[in-house]
Amino acid sequence: MVRIIANPGILGGKPIVEGTRLSVEHILGLLASGMSHAEIIADYPILTEESIRAVLAYAAKALRNEIFIDVVSDRDGDS
């Protein structure tokens, strides 16, 4: 299961796809510019269809004010 997390030590705490330094904002921008899922995955092979769907689900929840995000710190092993 792909999770969207926030870590104050990565991108200033912006929501990211866990295990990457790719922000939800960046991926949404790529989609908004017209890139297909396949094009995004080709440019960022660390991403999967599941991770792109997780970004879209996160955005939908954010619009409904239903965000519950895991906030992690460097002490959690993300150094």
Summary of the structure (lengths in Angstrom):
residues: 79
radius of gyration: 12.4
end to end distance: 21.9
largest distance: 37.6
contacts: 195
relative contact order: 0.24
helix: 47%
strand: 11%
